[in-house]
């Protein structure tokens, strides 16, 4: 995207419960706000900010237009006067470094555990990905260093890792540790044989073992969901679903299956609502309703309702906005991080990965999500941590783990043939689909 020196640009259309095709613009030259959607702060002409603050905001907007930052906290014209003095995030936070963008790594770090020994094994194994960016067999030298470091830290910290296993899961965790140790030796042999192509598959296998060990450290569900939401379908743990999509008018792709991991540790209400709808076969046969290069979106049922109508109440079932933040023991409910004044907070499930899955909602009603979901399509290099327009405003509850690249081939009108839970259904409590059956 070419740099635009003025502050006039088109912002990406945010995922809402309404499937529309309009774009949202602002004009800083005459102070007019041309829509009631979320707009960059640079759109507001009559600031009470000091000149340096105003300069900072325009600098961020220019960086946004240049593709360096994909979004900044924004306001709607109806609330301009009330929010005119909202604090801006420090630029140092916006450009704090490259984000973790691998969905598997994001899910591992999102687990509610605190075991330094296993993290020290995990990190060098993840670093192999960067080592493999070096062309040819030259990549194998840094890979070998990564493997040796991971193997060494595993031997040194194994006792601490075993101590961190939940008692009820210790046997399974020990089995995974044995497989991890054997796999380390196999990866070392692969490197010595200079078999570059075999490195990445073995790395993935070992990181799956690490993730399994870390999940075996979680003993039960780590917190109480607020009382007002305890009767809702809740996912107290994780679940995996396969979404099968029929792709039309594409000679290269006819049918694809997306494997998605749903994280109930950090979004129990949101993930539970989705799994409950999956078990009702709510999405089966539904078309993709938006695919514009920014997101892929579906979940709007036929008829005037914009969400799932609960047969027991004959009303749309809605869920609260649910955001888990680093350093907190439980999620925030019913408000965006911006509304809470937590501008520097890091979300546990950020919009860093291609195929990040979240709930769509009405832009001006935090607790209006029902059944519409979206998957984010973007280049995460353009979205430094804590600097995009979605983190802290929309509830992330999962990541596409397999075939995520094929999301870019999905179009409006393609059909979701089925979504099926393949593991973790036992973690769903208060399932309404059983009552309906």
N, C-alpha and C positions, 0 to 999 in steps of 0.2 A: 504494500500500500504506500503510495507516494506521500511524502510529508506535506502537510497543509499548514501554512504559516498563520493564517487566521484561525479563529475558533469556530468555524462553520463546518460541521460534518454530520453524517448520518450515523446514528448509534445502532448497534444490533438490536433487533426486536426481541424483547425479553419474553420468556415463556409464560404465557398467561392461560387462563381457562377459556379464552376465546381465540379461536383459530381465525386469524386475520391476515391480510397481505399488505397492510400499510407500513410505511417507514416513519420514523419519528425524528424530526429535525429541530434545530434551534438556530437562532440568528442573533449573534452578539452585537451586530452593528446598530440595530435599532431597539434592542431589548425585548422584542416580541417573542413570546413563547408560542410555538405553532402546534403544540399538542399537549394533552394532559397525561403524558407518559413520563417515565423517568428520564431526566435530561441531565447533561453535564452541568456542573455548577457554573461553568464559564458562560452559560446562557444568561445568567442573571446580570442585568446591567447595573442596577442601583445598589451595589454592595455597601455595607457599612464597614467592610474590611479595610485594613490599612493597605497602602500601596504594595508592600512586600507580600502580603497575603494574596492579594489579587494577582500579582505577578506569578506567585507559586502556582495558583490554580490554573492560570492560562498555560504555564509551562507544562503542567501535567496534561492538559487537554491537547497541547501540541504533540506531546509524546504519544498520547493515545492515537491521534490522527496518523502519526508516523509508524504506528504498529508496534511501539515499544511497550505500551500499556494498553490493555483491552478495556479498561473501565475504571472509573473512580466513583466514590459515593455520590449519589445523585438525589435530586429532589423533584417533586412535581409542582406545577405552577400553583395548584390550589393551596399548597402549604409553604409558599415561598417566604411569607412574612414570619411564619412561626419558626422556620428553620434557617433563617438567613445567617445566623451566627454559629451554625454547626461547625465543629472542628474538622479540619482536614487531616488525613493521615500524613505523618512525616514522610518526605520523599525517601529517607533512609529505610523506612519500612517497606515502601512500595518496591524498591529495587534491592531487597535484602539477599538476593542470590537465586540461583536456579531452583525451581521447585522439584520435589519428587513427583515424577509423572508416570511411573510404572504402577498400574493398578494393584498388582500383587504386593509391592512394597508399601503402598498407601494403606492397604488392609492390614498388613503386618504391624505397621507402626500405630495403627488405630486400635489395636487390641488393648484392653485395660490391664496391662501387666507392667511390672517394673523390675526387670531382670537384666542387669547390665551385661552379664556373662553371655547370654544368648544373643543380645544385640551386637556384641563384639564379634560373634561368629557370622551373623547375618550381613553386616556391613561389607566386609571384603568380598563376600560372594556376590552381593549386588554390584560392587565396583567392577566386576568382570565385564558388565555391559559396556562401561566406558572404555575399558581396555580393548574390547573387540572393535572399537571404532577405528583403531589403527589398522591400516591396510595390510593384507597378507599375513604371513607367518610371524612377522615382527610383533604382532599383537600377543603372541604366546609368551613372550618374556614378561610383560606386566601381568598377564593372566597367571603365570606360574607364581609370581609374588603374591597375588591375591589368594591363590589356593593355599600356599604355605602359611600365610598369615591366618586364614580361617581354620586350617587344620591345627595350628599351634594354639590358637585361642580356645578351640574346642577341647583340646587335651587339658589345658590349664584350668579351664572354667567348668569342666563337665560336672564336678560335684555340686557347684553352685546352681547349675542348670537343673540337675536332678532335684535339689532341694526346693526349687521353685515350682515343680510340678504339683498340681492338685492331687490330693491323695487318691481320689476316685479315678483319676486318669493316669496315674503314675505308670502302670504297666504298659499302656499304649504309648506314652511318651518315651519310655525306655526303648521300646521297639523301634520307634522313629529315630532315636539317637544312634542306635546300632546301624540302621540303614544309612544315616547321615555319615557316620564314620567310614563305612565301607564305600560309600559314594565318593567321599573325599579322596580316598586312595585311587579309585577308578578315574576320577578327574585328573589327578596327578599323572597317572599313566597316559591319559589322552594327551596331555600337554607334552610329556616326554616323547610321545610318538609323533608329535607335530601335526596332530589331526585337528586342524582349526574348526572344521565344520561340526565336529562332535562336541565342541565346548558348550555352545549355547543350550542344546537340549539337556545336557547333564547338569548345567547350572540351574536350569528351571526345575529339574527333578530335586536337586539338593535344597533349593529355596522352598519348595513345597514341603519337604521334610521339616525345615526350620519353622515354617508357618504352622505346621501341625504341632510341633513341640510347643510353640508359643500359645496356641489355642488350648493345649493341655495344661497350661498354667492358669487358665481362668477357672476359678472355682465358683460355680453357680453364676447367678446374674448379679452384677456388682452394685446395683442401687435400686431404690424404690421409685417407680413411676408415679408422678403426682396422682393424688386420689381421684381427681376429676377425669382422668384418662385410664384408670385401672380396669374398667370394664370393657374397654375397646379391644379389638384384636391386637395382640402384642407379640412381636418376635423377640424372644429373650435369648438371643444368640445369633447365629448366622444360618442362612439357607442359600442353596444354589438352585437356580432355575435355568431351564433351556427355553429360549424363545425361537420358534421356527417361523421364518418369514418367507413368503412366496414373492419373489421379485419378478415384476412384469417388464416386458419389452427391453430385456437386457441379454444379449447373446452370450455374455461372459458369466453371468450369475443368474441361476434359475431359482435356487432355494438355498437359504443359509440358516444355520442354527447359531444363535448367540448365547454363550454361557455367561450368566450373570451371577455374581455373588452379592447377596443382600446382607447388610450389616445391622443387625438388631441391637448390638451392644451400644452403638452410638445413635441409632434412630429406631427404637423399638416400636413406637406408635406408627411411624411412617412405613417402615418395612412390614410390620404386622398387617397394616391396612392393605398393602399391595399383595402379600401372600394370600390373605383372605379372599381378595378379588380373583386372584389366579385360581384358587380352589373352587370358586364359583364359575370358572370358565368365562369370566366377564370379558376378557380380551380376545378370546378365540373367535376368529372370523372378522375381527375389526380391522379397518384399513389404517394405514399410516396417514395422518391428517396434516402433517407439516414436515417438510424436508427442504430447508432453504440454505444449507451449507453452514448454518449456525447451530441448529438443533434438529433432531428428529423427534417428532412428538405424536402421541396417540392417547386414547383413553376417553374421548368425548363420545358418549353414546348417542344413538339416533334419538331424535325428538328434541324438545325444547330444553330439557335438563342438560346441564354442563358437567354432570358428575353421576356417580352411582346412586341410584334411588334404593334405599333400604326397604325391602318389602314389609318389614315389621313396623315401620313408621310411615312409609309412603313419602318420605322426605329424603333429600340429598344428604348422604352421610359425608360429613367433612371432618378433617383432622387438623390439629394445631400445627403451626410452624414449629419445627423441632431442629435445633442446632446445637451440636456438641462442640465445645471449645477446648483447646489444649489447656491442661491444668485444672479443669473442672471435673467433678466426680459424676455429674449428671447433666443432661442437656438443658438449654434454655427453651422455654415454650412461649409461643404467642407473640413474639416480637423479633424483629431483625436485630442483628448486632449493631447496626447503625443507630437504630432507635434506642438501644440500650447504652449507647455511647462507647461501645467496645471496638473502636476503630482499629486498634492494633492487634486484636485477638486473632489467633490462628484457629481455623476450624479443623476438627479431627478428620473430617471427610471433605477435603477441598475439591474444587473443580479443576484439578490439575491433569487428569488423565483423559485421553480421547475415549469417549464412551462413558463418561461420568453420568450416572442415572439420578434423577431428582424429580420432585413433584412440581408440576405447574400449579399456579394459583392465580387468583385475581390480584392484580398489581397493587391495589390499595387496600386489600383485606388479607392480613397475615394468616388468618385461620380459615381460609376458603378452599384449601386443597381437598380433592375428593378422589378422583380416579385418573386424572390426566397426568401423564408422566412424559419426561423427555430425556434424551441422551445428548450430551454436548459434543459437538464436532469442532475441534479447533487445534491450532498449533500451540502447544503449551509453552514454547519458547517465547511467545508473545504475551504470556500471562505470568509475570513473576508472582511469587507467593503473596497472598493477601492484597492483590492489586486488581482483581477483576470485578466485573459488575454483578457477579452471582454469589460469590462466597458470603455467607452470613445472611443472605436474603432468600435463598431457596434451600429446601431441605434435601440434601444428598443422602441417599440410603443404599447405594451400591455402585458397582463398576462392572463393565463388560470385560470378561477375562479372556474370552476366545472369540476370534473372528471380528474383533472390534473395528478393524479397518474396513470391513464390508459395510459398515453403517453408512459410509459415504456413498454407496451405490443404491441405498434405499430411497424410494421416491414416494411422493403422495400417491395413494391408490394401491400401493403394494399391501399385501394382506398378511396379517399375523395369523398363521394357521393354528398355532397353539402356543401356550406357555405352560410348562409343567415343572413342578417342584421335583428335583432329583435328589436332594438331601436337605436335612434340617427342618423338615415339617414338624418334627417332634418339639421344636422350639417355639412353635406358635401356640399361644394361650388365648383363651376366649374366642375361639374361631366362630364367627357368626354363620359361616357356610354350613356347619353341622346342624345348627339350630334350624336353618332354612330347610335342610334336607329332611 
